[in-house]
Amino acid sequence: MMTARPLPPAGTRLTRAAAWVVGLLLVFAVVPAAVQPTAARADNPIVQHVYTADPAPLVHDGRVYLYTGHDEDGSTYFTMKDWRVWSTADMVNWTDHGSPLSLTTFSWASADAWAGQTVERNGRFYWYVPVKNKATGRMAIGVAVSDSPTGPFRDALGRPLVENGEIDPTVFIDDDGQAYLYWGNPNLTYVRLNADMTSYSGSPTRIPLTTAGFGTRTGDPNRPTLYEEGPWVYKRNGLYYLVFAAKCCSEFIAYSTAPGPTGPWTYRGTVMPTQGSSFTNHPGIVDFKGSSYFFYHNGALPGGGGYTRSVAVERFSYNADGTIPTINMTNAGAPQAGTLNPYVRQEAETIAWGSGIETEPSSEGGMNVGWIDNGDYVKVKGVAFGSGASSFTARVASGSGGGTVELRLGSPSGTVVGRCGVPNTGGWQTWTTVSCPVTGATGTQDLYLRFSGGSGYLLNMNWWQFSPGATAAPTH
């Protein structure tokens, strides 16, 4: 029996009609001509099926977890109702963990799921977010907690942690165990968090916004310094860094340093100049597998702009004196840190680049890829087949006539090393496992799961896995 597949929920997807132009548009992104990558190499922005904003990376247990906001489709303001989580082990293949935190998590919040950050302490994960307090109509900082980096998160307090009408919390735990929560636009305020991470000692303290500390802004007597919003605080080699969105509008990313977590701050200059088609930007910096990474957002996807943003990432190296170099937006993104093992189960929603696909919660847990049309594909980068794969297995469902999963190497039209047929399973969340032989998948390759079939939605995919074995000549 075939069952009708409804459209994805409003606000969870990009305009499918525009999806085919993604690679073409990204070729003309704001990138120096000498390093202009081709569409086939484009891996920035790192998520293509929903708009994301305000990146907050966290390194935990061999992975980077990325906490983002979610701009609703077609927004003409910062219309944001939930937050999203993604993770990666190699900086290019990102797993979609869905939305474990939303406005509805906070019974006291009415709107504006804006920029937050998550930290881990003693095996628990604390997510600090700004939302509008329905009782006061002002922005306040809430805190949610989970035992897992991917949630689900619950409101830790049932009320705001702190409220002064300002936004953009960032949290930093110093080497001595003292945690600090910073936030603010137009001011910059901090409190010393207690060890429970859900209360604080003393009163909120304003950091003096001096031109020596945060640079000189011209043309706005009410804002004499460059500091605007989006602070990100961390420590490296005994030096404290405060990276922030500077000036408005359009914003660029700047930074200051200090000998201690509360200052005094010294302005150090530009990290990322004003670029891209979003008038805001928002920084996040982490070290992972021996390299440093700078996260930001732009408006590079179809329909993108200042209210429909997308998160991207660049790898960088500090200068010998600890200063941060100037970093430009690219559509190539960060290089892969390692390879992906196809011989262990991989979630279908682990994606380097997706075209036409969407994701949704799966009845079997986690997320699945869905709303797949003929010609849609998922790219998985740097798949280490080694001496060769012999078969491919996938967990699939279909409420229609099904379709075919084409296993292609190098590009969506590359060499076919296997084809797996997917039948009607009786429903879009009625799962079955299919397998097919594979020939010619050797070495380290970019794998494209390309979907083909008739008209309308074809199938859903939950996970996939290859089996090693002897290989033969590839098929075409």
C-alpha positions as CSV (number, residue, x, y, z in Angstrom):
1,M,0.0,0.0,0.0
2,M,1.3,3.4,-0.9
3,T,0.9,6.2,1.6
4,A,1.0,9.9,0.8
5,R,4.1,11.7,2.1
6,P,3.3,15.2,3.4
7,L,5.6,18.1,2.9
8,P,8.3,18.7,5.5
9,P,7.1,20.9,8.4
10,A,7.3,24.6,7.6
11,G,10.6,26.1,8.7
12,T,12.6,22.9,8.6
13,R,13.7,22.9,5.1
14,L,15.3,25.1,2.4
15,T,13.4,25.8,-0.8
16,R,13.8,22.6,-2.8
17,A,13.4,24.3,-6.1
18,A,16.5,26.3,-5.3
19,A,18.6,23.4,-4.2
20,W,20.2,22.7,-7.5
21,V,21.8,26.1,-7.6
22,V,23.6,25.7,-4.3
23,G,27.0,24.6,-5.7
24,L,26.8,27.2,-8.5
25,L,26.1,30.0,-6.1
26,L,28.9,29.0,-3.8
27,V,31.4,29.2,-6.5
28,F,30.9,32.9,-6.4
29,A,31.1,33.3,-2.7
30,V,33.3,35.9,-1.1
31,V,36.6,34.1,-1.6
32,P,40.0,35.3,-2.9
33,A,40.2,34.5,-6.6
34,A,43.4,32.6,-6.2
35,V,41.7,30.0,-3.9
36,Q,38.4,29.9,-5.6
37,P,37.2,26.3,-5.3
38,T,34.9,24.5,-7.7
39,A,31.4,23.6,-6.8
40,A,32.5,19.9,-6.4
41,R,34.9,20.9,-3.6
42,A,32.4,23.1,-1.7
43,D,31.8,22.0,1.8
44,N,30.8,25.3,3.4
45,P,28.3,26.0,4.7
46,I,28.5,22.8,6.7
47,V,24.7,22.2,6.8
48,Q,22.6,22.7,3.7
49,H,19.1,21.4,4.5
50,V,18.2,24.0,7.2
51,Y,19.4,27.5,8.0
52,T,21.7,27.6,10.9
53,A,23.2,30.6,12.9
54,D,25.3,31.5,15.9
55,P,27.7,28.5,16.1
56,A,28.9,27.3,19.5
57,P,31.4,24.4,19.1
58,L,32.3,22.0,22.0
59,V,35.0,19.4,21.9
60,H,34.0,16.2,23.8
61,D,35.1,12.6,23.7
62,G,36.8,12.8,20.3
63,R,34.1,14.7,18.5
64,V,33.2,18.3,17.9
65,Y,29.6,19.1,18.9
66,L,28.1,22.2,17.3
67,Y,25.2,24.0,18.9
68,T,23.4,26.4,16.6
69,G,20.4,28.5,16.3
70,H,17.8,27.8,13.5
71,D,16.5,30.6,11.3
72,E,13.1,29.8,10.0
73,D,12.6,29.7,6.2
74,G,11.7,33.0,4.6
75,S,12.4,35.0,7.7
76,T,12.3,38.8,7.6
77,Y,13.5,39.1,11.2
78,F,15.4,36.8,13.6
79,T,12.5,34.4,13.7
80,M,13.9,31.5,15.7
81,K,12.0,28.9,17.7
82,D,14.5,26.1,18.5
83,W,18.2,25.2,18.6
84,R,20.0,22.4,16.7
85,V,22.9,20.1,17.5
86,W,25.4,18.6,15.0
87,S,28.6,16.6,15.5
88,T,31.6,15.4,13.6
89,A,34.7,13.3,14.1
90,D,36.5,14.7,11.0
91,M,35.3,18.3,10.5
92,V,33.6,17.6,7.2
93,N,31.0,14.8,7.7
94,W,28.4,16.3,10.1
95,T,25.8,14.2,11.9
96,D,22.4,15.9,12.4
97,H,21.1,15.3,15.9
98,G,17.9,17.3,15.5
99,S,16.5,19.8,17.9
100,P,16.8,18.7,21.6
101,L,16.0,22.2,22.9
102,S,13.3,24.7,21.9
103,L,11.3,27.6,23.3
104,T,8.8,25.2,24.6
105,T,11.5,23.8,26.9
106,F,11.2,27.0,28.9
107,S,7.7,27.5,30.2
108,W,8.5,31.1,31.0
109,A,9.8,32.0,27.6
110,S,7.7,33.5,24.8
111,A,10.0,34.0,21.8
112,D,13.5,34.5,20.4
113,A,15.6,31.3,20.6
114,W,18.8,33.2,19.9
115,A,22.5,32.6,20.3
116,G,23.7,30.3,23.1
117,Q,26.5,28.1,24.1
118,T,26.9,24.6,25.8
119,V,29.7,23.5,28.1
120,E,30.4,20.2,29.9
121,R,31.1,19.9,33.6
122,N,31.2,16.7,35.7
123,G,29.5,14.7,33.0
124,R,26.6,17.1,32.5
125,F,26.0,19.5,29.7
126,Y,24.8,23.0,30.3
127,W,23.2,25.1,27.5
128,Y,22.9,28.8,28.1
129,V,20.5,30.6,25.9
130,P,18.8,34.0,25.6
131,V,15.0,34.0,25.3
132,K,12.3,36.6,25.8
133,N,10.7,36.3,29.3
134,K,7.0,36.3,28.8
135,A,6.5,37.9,32.3
136,T,8.7,41.0,31.6
137,G,9.0,41.1,27.8
138,R,12.7,41.4,28.2
139,M,15.5,39.1,27.1
140,A,16.8,36.9,29.8
141,I,19.4,34.1,30.0
142,G,18.1,30.6,30.7
143,V,20.0,27.4,31.3
144,A,19.1,23.9,30.2
145,V,20.9,20.7,31.3
146,S,21.3,17.2,29.9
147,D,23.4,14.1,30.6
148,S,24.2,13.8,26.9
149,P,25.8,16.4,24.5
150,T,22.9,15.7,22.1
151,G,20.1,16.0,24.7
152,P,17.3,15.9,25.4
153,F,17.8,19.1,27.5
154,R,15.5,20.2,30.2
155,D,15.1,23.6,31.9
156,A,17.4,23.5,34.9
157,L,15.7,26.2,36.9
158,G,12.2,26.9,35.7
159,R,13.1,30.6,35.6
160,P,15.8,32.8,34.2
161,L,19.3,32.4,35.5
162,V,19.9,36.1,35.0
163,E,18.1,38.9,33.3
164,N,19.0,42.4,32.2
165,G,17.4,42.6,28.8
166,E,20.5,41.6,26.9
167,I,21.6,38.6,24.9
168,D,24.4,36.3,23.6
169,P,25.7,34.3,26.6
170,T,29.1,32.7,26.4
171,V,30.6,30.5,29.2
172,F,34.1,29.8,30.2
173,I,35.6,27.5,32.9
174,D,39.0,28.6,34.0
175,D,41.9,26.2,35.0
176,D,41.1,26.8,38.7
177,G,37.5,25.5,38.2
178,Q,35.9,29.0,38.4
179,A,33.2,29.4,35.7
180,Y,32.3,32.7,34.1
181,L,29.1,33.6,32.2
182,Y,29.5,36.6,29.9
183,W,26.8,38.2,27.8
184,G,25.6,41.5,26.3
185,N,24.5,43.9,23.6
186,P,25.0,46.8,24.0
187,N,26.9,46.2,27.2
188,L,29.2,43.4,28.2
189,T,28.5,41.8,31.6
190,Y,29.8,38.8,33.5
191,V,28.9,36.8,36.6
192,R,30.9,34.1,38.4
193,L,29.0,30.9,38.2
194,N,29.0,28.5,41.1
195,A,30.1,24.9,40.7
196,D,26.5,23.8,40.1
197,M,26.6,25.9,36.9
198,T,23.0,27.0,37.5
199,S,23.6,29.7,40.1
200,Y,26.1,32.5,40.6
201,S,28.0,34.4,43.4
202,G,28.1,38.1,43.7
203,S,26.3,40.5,41.4
204,P,26.5,40.9,37.6
205,T,29.5,43.1,36.8
206,R,29.9,45.2,33.7
207,I,33.2,45.1,31.8
208,P,34.3,48.6,31.0
209,L,34.0,49.1,27.2
210,T,37.0,51.3,26.6
211,T,38.5,52.1,23.2
212,A,41.9,50.7,24.5
213,G,40.1,47.4,25.3
214,F,37.7,47.1,22.4
215,G,38.7,49.5,19.6
216,T,37.3,52.8,18.4
217,R,34.0,53.1,16.6
218,T,33.2,56.2,14.7
219,G,29.8,57.7,13.8
220,D,27.9,56.5,16.9
221,P,28.4,58.5,20.0
222,N,26.3,56.0,22.0
223,R,28.7,53.2,21.0
224,P,32.3,54.5,21.2
225,T,33.9,51.1,20.9
226,L,33.7,48.3,18.3
227,Y,32.1,45.8,20.7
228,E,28.6,44.9,19.4
229,E,27.6,41.4,20.6
230,G,28.3,37.7,20.4
231,P,31.3,37.3,22.8
232,W,33.3,34.1,22.8
233,V,35.8,33.7,25.7
234,Y,38.6,31.1,26.0
235,K,42.2,30.7,27.3
236,R,45.3,29.7,25.4
237,N,48.9,29.5,26.7
238,G,47.9,31.6,29.7
239,L,46.3,34.4,27.7
240,Y,42.6,35.1,27.7
241,Y,40.8,35.8,24.4
242,L,37.5,37.6,23.9
243,V,36.3,37.3,20.3
244,F,33.3,39.3,19.4
245,A,31.0,40.6,16.6
246,A,32.2,44.2,16.0
247,K,30.4,47.3,14.8
248,C,27.0,47.2,13.1
249,C,26.0,46.9,10.5
250,S,27.4,44.9,8.7
251,E,29.5,43.3,11.4
252,F,33.0,42.0,11.3
253,I,34.7,39.7,13.9
254,A,37.4,41.3,16.2
255,Y,39.1,40.2,19.4
256,S,40.8,41.4,22.5
257,T,43.1,39.7,25.0
258,A,43.7,40.0,28.8
259,P,45.9,38.5,31.5
260,G,42.9,37.4,33.4
261,P,39.3,36.3,32.7
262,T,37.8,39.7,33.7
263,G,40.4,41.9,32.1
264,P,41.9,44.4,31.7
265,W,41.3,43.9,27.9
266,T,43.4,45.1,25.1
267,Y,42.0,45.4,21.6
268,R,44.0,43.2,19.1
269,G,42.3,43.8,15.8
270,T,40.2,42.0,13.1
271,V,39.7,38.2,12.9
272,M,37.2,38.1,10.0
273,P,36.5,41.2,7.9
274,T,33.0,42.1,6.9
275,Q,32.1,39.5,4.2
276,G,29.2,37.5,2.9
277,S,25.5,38.4,2.6
278,S,24.6,38.4,6.3
279,F,24.8,41.7,8.1
280,T,25.6,39.8,11.4
281,N,28.3,37.4,12.2
282,H,29.0,35.3,15.3
283,P,32.3,33.6,16.3
284,G,33.2,30.3,17.9
285,I,36.8,28.9,18.3
286,V,38.0,25.4,19.3
287,D,41.1,23.2,19.0
288,F,40.5,19.7,17.7
289,K,43.0,17.0,16.7
290,G,45.9,19.4,16.8
291,S,44.4,22.2,14.7
292,S,42.4,25.3,15.5
293,Y,39.0,26.0,13.9
294,F,37.0,29.2,13.5
295,F,33.2,28.9,13.2
296,Y,31.1,31.7,11.8
297,H,27.9,32.3,9.8
298,N,27.0,33.9,6.5
299,G,24.1,33.9,4.1
300,A,25.6,31.7,1.4
301,L,22.8,29.2,0.8
302,P,19.9,29.8,-1.7
303,G,17.5,32.2,0.0
304,G,20.2,33.2,2.5
305,G,20.7,36.6,4.0
306,G,20.8,38.4,7.2
307,Y,17.8,36.5,8.6
308,T,18.4,33.2,6.9
309,R,22.0,32.4,7.8
310,S,24.3,29.3,7.6
311,V,27.2,28.2,9.7
312,A,30.6,27.6,8.2
313,V,34.1,26.8,9.5
314,E,37.7,27.5,8.6
315,R,40.9,25.9,9.9
316,F,43.6,28.4,11.0
317,S,46.9,28.6,12.8
318,Y,47.8,31.2,15.4
319,N,50.8,33.4,14.8
320,A,53.9,32.7,16.7
321,D,53.1,35.5,19.2
322,G,49.6,34.1,19.9
323,T,47.8,36.6,17.7
324,I,45.0,35.4,15.5
325,P,45.5,35.8,11.7
326,T,42.9,37.4,9.4
327,I,40.5,34.7,8.3
328,N,38.4,34.9,5.2
329,M,35.2,33.1,4.3
330,T,35.6,30.3,1.8
331,N,33.3,27.8,0.3
332,A,35.9,25.0,0.6
333,G,35.8,24.9,4.4
334,A,38.1,23.0,6.6
335,P,40.1,20.0,5.3
336,Q,39.1,16.6,6.5
337,A,40.7,15.5,9.8
338,G,41.0,11.8,9.2
339,T,38.8,9.5,7.2
340,L,35.4,7.9,7.6
341,N,35.1,4.1,8.2
342,P,32.4,2.6,6.0
343,Y,32.7,-0.8,7.7
344,V,30.9,0.4,10.9
345,R,27.3,1.6,10.9
346,Q,27.0,5.2,9.8
347,E,24.0,7.3,10.2
348,A,22.4,8.4,6.9
349,E,22.2,11.9,8.4
350,T,26.0,12.1,8.6
351,I,26.6,14.4,5.6
352,A,29.4,16.4,4.1
353,W,27.0,17.9,1.5
354,G,23.3,17.1,0.8
355,S,21.3,18.1,-2.2
356,G,17.5,18.1,-2.0
357,I,17.3,15.9,1.1
358,E,15.7,16.7,4.5
359,T,16.0,15.1,7.9
360,E,13.4,14.2,10.5
361,P,13.2,12.2,13.8
362,S,13.2,8.5,13.2
363,S,10.9,6.0,14.9
364,E,14.0,3.9,15.6
365,G,15.7,6.7,17.4
366,G,17.9,9.6,16.2
367,M,17.2,11.1,12.8
368,N,16.7,9.8,9.3
369,V,17.1,11.3,5.8
370,G,13.8,11.7,4.1
371,W,11.7,13.6,1.5
372,I,14.0,12.1,-1.2
373,D,13.2,12.8,-4.8
374,N,14.8,11.4,-8.0
375,G,18.3,12.9,-8.4
376,D,18.8,13.9,-4.8
377,Y,22.0,12.8,-3.2
378,V,24.1,12.8,0.0
379,K,27.9,13.2,-0.2
380,V,30.1,11.5,2.4
381,K,33.6,12.7,2.2
382,G,36.9,10.7,2.6
383,V,35.4,7.2,2.9
384,A,38.3,4.8,3.6
385,F,37.4,1.6,1.6
386,G,40.9,0.2,1.8
387,S,41.4,-2.9,-0.2
388,G,37.7,-2.9,-1.1
389,A,34.1,-3.4,-0.2
390,S,32.0,-6.4,-1.1
391,S,28.5,-5.3,-0.1
392,F,26.3,-2.4,1.1
393,T,23.5,-2.6,3.6
394,A,21.0,0.1,4.5
395,R,18.0,0.6,6.8
396,V,15.3,2.1,4.6
397,A,11.5,2.8,4.5
398,S,9.1,3.8,1.9
399,G,5.4,4.6,1.7
400,S,5.5,4.9,-2.1
401,G,6.9,2.8,-4.9
402,G,10.4,3.0,-3.5
403,G,13.5,3.6,-5.6
404,T,17.2,2.9,-6.0
405,V,20.2,3.9,-3.9
406,E,23.1,4.4,-6.3
407,L,26.6,4.2,-4.8
408,R,28.8,6.5,-6.8
409,L,32.4,7.6,-6.3
410,G,33.8,11.1,-6.8
411,S,30.7,13.0,-7.9
412,P,26.9,12.6,-8.2
413,S,27.5,11.3,-11.8
414,G,30.6,9.3,-10.9
415,T,31.4,5.6,-11.2
416,V,28.6,3.4,-9.9
417,V,30.0,0.7,-7.6
418,G,26.6,-0.7,-6.5
419,R,22.8,-0.2,-6.7
420,C,20.4,-1.1,-3.9
421,G,16.7,-1.4,-4.6
422,V,14.3,-0.1,-2.0
423,P,10.7,-1.5,-2.1
424,N,7.5,-0.2,-0.6
425,T,7.7,-1.1,3.1
426,G,4.2,-0.1,4.0
427,G,5.0,3.3,5.5
428,W,7.6,6.1,5.8
429,Q,8.6,4.9,9.3
430,T,8.2,1.2,8.6
431,W,11.8,0.1,8.4
432,T,13.5,-2.8,6.6
433,T,17.1,-3.7,5.7
434,V,18.3,-4.0,2.1
435,S,21.6,-5.2,0.8
436,C,23.4,-5.3,-2.6
437,P,26.8,-6.3,-3.9
438,V,29.6,-3.7,-4.4
439,T,32.4,-3.8,-6.8
440,G,35.2,-1.3,-7.4
441,A,35.0,0.6,-4.1
442,T,38.7,0.8,-3.0
443,G,41.0,3.4,-1.5
444,T,39.8,6.6,0.1
445,Q,36.9,8.1,-1.9
446,D,34.1,10.6,-1.7
447,L,31.0,8.6,-1.7
448,Y,27.7,9.8,-3.2
449,L,24.5,8.1,-2.2
450,R,22.4,9.2,-5.2
451,F,18.7,8.3,-5.2
452,S,16.8,7.5,-8.3
453,G,13.3,6.4,-9.2
454,G,9.9,7.7,-10.3
455,S,8.2,10.9,-9.4
456,G,7.4,12.0,-5.9
457,Y,9.1,11.1,-2.7
458,L,11.0,7.8,-3.0
459,L,12.3,6.5,0.3
460,N,13.8,7.3,3.7
461,M,17.2,6.1,5.0
462,N,18.2,5.7,8.6
463,W,21.7,4.2,8.4
464,W,24.1,2.4,6.1
465,Q,27.2,0.1,6.3
466,F,29.6,-1.6,3.9
467,S,31.1,-5.0,4.3
468,P,34.8,-5.6,3.3
469,G,35.8,-8.2,0.8
470,A,37.2,-8.9,-2.6
471,T,36.5,-6.4,-5.3
472,A,36.0,-6.6,-9.0
473,A,36.0,-4.0,-11.8
474,P,33.5,-1.1,-11.4
475,T,30.3,-1.0,-13.2
476,H,29.1,2.0,-15.2
